[in-house]
Amino acid sequence: MRIEVLADADAAAQRAAEFIHAAALEAVAARGVFAFAVSGGRTPWRMLAALAMLAMPWNRTHLFQVDERAAPQGDPERNMTHIAESLLARVMLAPDHVHAMPVNAPDLASGAAQYGSDLETIAGAALDLVHLGLGPDGHTASLVPGDPILAVTGASAGSTQEYQGHRRMTLTYPVLDRARNVLWLVTGAEKVPMLMRLMAGDRSIPAGRVNSEHAVIVADAAAAAHVR
C-alpha cells in the first residue's frame, strides 16, 4: 500500500483533492463518466473545498456517499450537510448526479438495498474511486468493530446497529474492494496506532479488511509519525 506523507492536515487535504481530480480525468477519458464516493470528517470537508477549486468534469461526475448517519436532513451530524456546504454549494453538479443515502426512509434496511441497486445501475461494475477515513477504533466507513454489517457479502449497502448515538447506512466490503481506486485520508496524532495496523494489513480491525491492491494513503506528518 503506497503512502504519501504531507506536512499537515491542510496539505494532506489538498493532495487528496488532486488525487481525486486525476482519477476523474482518467475515468472520463476511459469510460466517459466518473463515479466516486466520499466519507465524512473535518479534513475531508477541507478536501472537498479544495476539490471545488479544481477543473473537475462535473457534468460527467456522479457523487455517492460511503456512509451516513440516520439523522434529519440538514442535521450537522449528517455527512451530506457538510458535503453540501464544502462542495455542492461551490460547483455545478447536477442534482440527479448527487446520490444521498436515504437514511430517512421508513425502513433503513430497505433504503440501503435501494441505494445499493442505484449505485450498481449508475456506477456499473465498480466505483472509480472510494475515499475512506480511519477511526481511532479501526473502523472505516460505518464498518465498525462487532457490527453484523462486517459479514455482509451479498449487498452493496446495508444498515448498521447504533454507533455513537446513531444507526447508519454504509457501503459494504464488496463495493469497497471492487473500487478502481481507494483513497485513504488519515490525519492527526491519534491515528498513529491504527495507521500502523492498517499498513500492516491487520484484519482484526475493520479498516484492515479493505482490499489494498488499488489503495493509496494520504497522511499528515502527525498521523505518519512512525512510518519510515
N, C-alpha and C positions, 0 to 999 in steps of 0.2 A: 504494500500500500504506500503510495507516494505521499509525502508531506511537504508542504511549503510553510515556512515559519516567517511571520511578519512581525514588525516591531511592536504593534499594539492592536487593540480591537478595531480601531478605525481603519488601519491599513489592511487588516485581515478582511474586513467587510468590503473594502474597495477591490481587493484581489478576487474575492469570491464573486463580486458583480462582474468583473472582467472575465472570469471563467464561464459564468452563465452566458454572457454575451458571445463568447467564442463558440460555445456549444450551440447556441441559437443559430448563428450564421452557418455552421457546419450542417445542422439538421435541415435548415431551409434549402440549402444548396443540394442536399442529398435526397430529401423527401418532400420538400415543399411546405413543411409545417414544423413547428417547434412546440412540443408539449412538455411542460415541466411542472413539478410540484414543490411547494415550499413549506417549511416548518415555521414555528414561531420562535420568539426570543428577542431580546434587546439588540444584540449585534445583527441578527437577520433583518431587523427593521432598517438598520443603517445600510445593510447590503442592498435592500430593495430601493432605498432612496438613491443610492449610488447607481443602481441599475437604471433608474429612471432618467439619468443623465446621459446614458449611452444610446447609440443609434441602433436600437433593437428593431427587429422586423415585427412590430406589434400586430400588424394586420394578418400575420401568419402564425401568431403565438396563441397557445391555449394555456391558461394558468389553472392548476389544480392545487388542492391542499393535501398535505401529508397527514395532518390530523387537526382536530378541532374539539373544543370543549362544548358540552351541551349547556349553553347559556343563551340568553335572549340576544336577538340581533342588535348590534351596536354596543353590547356589553364590553367593557375594557378587558375582560377575561378572554374574549374571543380573539383568535388569531386573525380572522378576517377583518375585524375592526382596525387592526394595525396594518394589515396588508393594504386596506383601502386608503389609510392615511399616508403611508410611506410610499406607495407605488401607484395605486389606481387613480388617485387624485391628480397625478402628475403626468400621466401618459394616456395615449389614445388606444386603449384596449377595449374592444367591443364588449358590451355586457354579456353577449352569448359566448364569449371566449373566456369568461371568468366563471369557474366552476366551484362554487362554495359548497362545502359539505352541509347537507340538510339536517343539521343537529336539532332543529326544532320540529322535525317530523313526529307525528304521534307515536310511532314505533321506531326507535333508534336503529334496531337491527334491520328492519325493512328499508329504512333510509340508507343505511350503509350498503345494502345489497343493490339498491338502485344506483347509488353513486359509483359502485364498482362496475356496474354494467355500462353506465355512461362513459366512464373512463376508458373502458375497453373499446367502446364504439369509436371514440374520438382519437385516442392515442394508439389504437391497434395493438400490436404485439408488445410494445414496450414504451414507457415514457422515455423521452430523450435525456432528461436529467431529473434527479431527485435530490433536493437539498435536505440534509439531516443535521440535527443538533445532537448533543451528548449530555445527558443529565448526570448529576453527581452520584446517582444511584445506578448508573449504567444503562438507563433507558434511552431509547431513541424513538422518534415519532411518539405515539402513545402506546408503544410496546414496552410495558413496564414489568418489573420482576413479579412473577407469580400470577399474572393475569392469564386466563384461558385463551385470550387472543393470540398468545405466543404460539399456540399449537395449530392455528388455523392455516390450512394449506389450500383449501378449495374455494376461496373467495378473495377478491381483490381488496375489499374493505370490510371492516367489521366494527362492532361496538365493544366497549370495554366496561369493566367494573368501575366503581367510583375510585378516583385517584386524585388526591389533593383537592377534594371538595367537589369534583365534577365527574360524571360519566363522560366518555369521549368517543369520537369516531376516529378511526385511523386506517391508513393503508396497511396492508399485511406484508409479511416477508416475501411472498411470491412476486408482488409488484416491485418491491424494492430491489429484489435480486435480479429482475429482468431489465432494470433500467440501464440505458446505454451509458450513462454517467451518474455516479454518486458523488455528491459534493458534501463533505463534512465541514462544517464551520464551527470551530471549537476555540473559545476564548475564556480567559480567567484562570487564576491560580488554583481555584477549587476543582478544576477539571484535570489536574495533573495525574492523579491516580487512575482515573478512568480512561484517559487518553492513552496511557501506557498499556492498559489492558486491551483497549480497542486495537492498538497497533500490534499487539501480541496475538490477536485473533482469539481472545478469551471468550469462549462460547457460554461461559457461566453468567455473563451479563447479556441482556437483550441486544445491545449495540454490537457485540462481538459476533452475533449470528448473521449479520448482514453480509452478503457476498462482497468481497473486497476486490474482485477482479478488475472492475472498472471504476475504482474509488480513488479519490484524492482528498487529503485532509488539508484544509487551510486553517492554520492556528496562529494565535499570537504568542509572543515570547513567554508570557506568563504561563499559559497552558502547556507549552512545549519545553518547560524548564529542564526536564530530564531527558529530552530527546537528543540523541547525538547528531 
